[in-house]
Amino acid sequence: MPDHPPAPAPLPADIAADAGPRVPFRRTPVDDATLLARAVAVEQQAAARRSVRQFSSRPVPRAVVESLIRTASTAPSGAHLQPWTFVAVQSPALKARIREAAEAEERETYDHRMSDEWRAALRHLGTNWRKPFIEQAPWIIVLFAQRHGRGPDGEKIRHYYVKESVGLAAGTFIAAANAVGLATLTHTPSPMGFLGPLLDRPKHESAFLLMPLGWPAADCTVPALARKPLDAVAVFR
């Protein structure tokens, strides 16, 4: 008798009948002790992450940056449209131009735009308008949000939950950089409109975040901070 492929499993009730192709998804079950050990190891690794403003000049291979961006692009996004563009800047001349423009905006912010309350909230971090890390780090990763996409024929494609999606991609990138041992920083010079023209981005993209990426300097220090305890950030019902 001829072999017949097995009939496909029926779709769950919450999956539309006209949904696209589907593939199996599996996780190898482990005992609770192993599961907890994994969770604690990830927690300890994440707890070592800090925002770094002093970078070594030691190069980071482009292949590593490419891998981190691919990892970041595994983040969930509205309708799986991945509305982000990562611009990786290695050129010293371009980094110098970015720093000059960023510091001009930051100086205006610190001198005139920032409220006394905001300035007081930042005081313990020791930040100011000077941003040498933009030139120190071997890479500057500028993350852009795509307000909409473009199809193969130039047609406009609507994007959904853009800010939420790009924020998730940023967090995934930061976690990935930390996991491989590199350091980064979330920098948002405000306003960030200068980054689009500097990096030749189309008008439907807007700068979301600037992240220096590299090894921390040998003499790097970070503020002595404590994170909120679990009962201040979580509720179990």
N, C-alpha and C positions, 0 to 999 in steps of 0.2 A: 504494500500500500504506500502511496506517496506521503512523504512527511509534510505536515502542515504547520506553519508557525503558530505558536500559541496566541489565542485571542488577547488583544490588549486589555489590561485591567480597566474597569469602568472608572470614569473620572469622579472624584469626590463631588458631593453635592454643591460645594462652594466654588467649584471651578467651572467657568463657562464652557459650554459645549463647543464653541468655536475658538477655544484657546489654541495657541500655537503648539508645536511639538514639545514633548516633555521627556525628561530623562530621569533615571532613578537617582535618588539621593540617599546616601547611607552614612552613618557614623558607627564605628566599631564600639560596641558597649564595653564599659569597664566597670569595675566595682567602685563603690562609693569612696573608699579610701584613696584609690588612685585618682578618682575625679577631684577629690578635695586637694590632693597633693598638687595636681596640675593647676588648680585654681589659685592656690597659695603661691606657686612659683610664678605665675603670670602677675599676680598682685605685687609680689616683691620686685619683679622686673619693672613694672609700671611705677612703683613707688620711688624708684631711683631716677625717674625722669625729672629733669628740671629745665626751666627756660634759661638758656645760656646766651650771654652777650660778649663772651671773650673766646675767640676761635684761634686754633692753630692754623698755620699756612700749609699743613700737610695735605696733599691732594686726596681727593676721593674719586675713584674711577667712575667714568661715565656709566659703565655697565651697572654699577651699584645704584646710581640715581635712577636709571631706567627701571630697574627692578622695583625700587621703592614707589615709583609712579604707577607701575603696573599693579602693585599691591594696593595703593590708594584707590585705584580705579575699580577694585572689587567692592567698594562701598555700595550700599543700597542707594538707589536714586528713584525719583518719581518716574513711573512707567519705564524704568530701566533705560532712560535716555542719556544718563551720564553727562549732565550739563556743565562740564568743567573743562578747563584747559590749564595744564601745568606748563609754565614757561621756565625752563632751567637755564640760568645765566651763569656762565663761567668767564666771560670776557672781562678782564680788568677795566678796560675803558668804559664798558657799559655799566659795570657795577659802580664806577666812580660817578657816572652821570645819575644813576639811581640814587646814590647816597646824597649827592648835592641837592637834588630835587626833594628827597624825603626830608632832609634836615631843614630845608627852607620852610616846608609845611609844618614840621614839628616845632621849629622855633616860634612860628606864629601861634601855634596851639599853646605852647607852654607860656608864652609871653602875654597872649591876648584872649585866646578862645577858652582856655581851661578855667573852670570854676574853682573857687577856693576849696570846696568840698572834694572835688576830683583831685586837685593837687595834694591835698592832705592824705587822701586815700593811697596815693602813689609814693608818698614820702619815704616809707620804710623800704621801698624797693630800690631807691637811689637812682631812679631813671631821670634823664634830661633829654634835651633836643638833639644831642650829639649821638650819632649812630655809626661808629666806626666798624661795627661788626658787618655792615653791608659790604665793605671792601675786604675785611679780614677773612671771612668765610670763603672757602673755595667755590661754593655754589650759593646762588640765591634762587630760591624757588618762588616764583610769583604765581599764585593760584587765581585764575579768572573764572567768574561765573558767567555762563552763557544764558542770557535772557531768553533766547530762542536758538534753534539750530538751523542748519541749512541742508537741504536734501541734495542729491546728486545733480539735479538740474537747477539748483539755486533757490528752490522753493523754501519758504519759511516753515519751520517745524516748531510747533508750540512745545515749550518745556513746562514741567509741573514741579512744584515744591523745590524751586531752584536753590534758595538759600539753605534749606534743610539738607538737600542732597550734597551741596558743595561743602557745607559744614561737616558732614559725615566723612567726605573724602579727605578733608583736611585732618580730621582726627585720626583717620586710618593711616595717613602719611606720617603723622607725628609719632604714632605708636610703632609703626614699622621702623622709622629711623632710630627710635630708642631701642627697639628689639635687636638691631644689628650693632648697637654701641655708639652710634653717632649722636650728635647734639643738634638741637634746633631751637627756634624761638618764633613765637607768633607776633609779628609786627604789623601794625595797621596805621601807617602814616595817614593822617586824615586832613583833608580829603586825599583820595588815592587816584584821582583822575589822570595825573601825569603819567602813570604807569602804562596805560593803554597806548598812547602815542609813542612813548619811549621804546616799547616792545612790539610795535607794529601790529597791535591787535585790532580786530574789526570792531565797529561801533556797537555791535550787539553783545560784546563781552565787557564786563566791568571787573576791575581788580577787587579781589575778596580778601587776600592775605598775602603777606610777604614773609617768607621763611628762610633765613640763612641756614645752611646745612654744612656740617663738617665735624672735625674733632675739636673738643674743647682745648683751649690753650693750657699749657703746663701749669700756669699760675692762675687758672680760672677759679673764681669764687662765685658763690651764689648766696642770696639772702637766706638766713636761717629761718625757715618757715615751717609751720605745722599745718597739716591738712585737717579739715573737719573730721570728727569721729563719725563712725557709721550711723549712730542714732541721730546725728544732725543732718544727714543727707538721705536717709532711707526710712521708710515706714513699712512694716510687715503686718498684714491683716489676716 
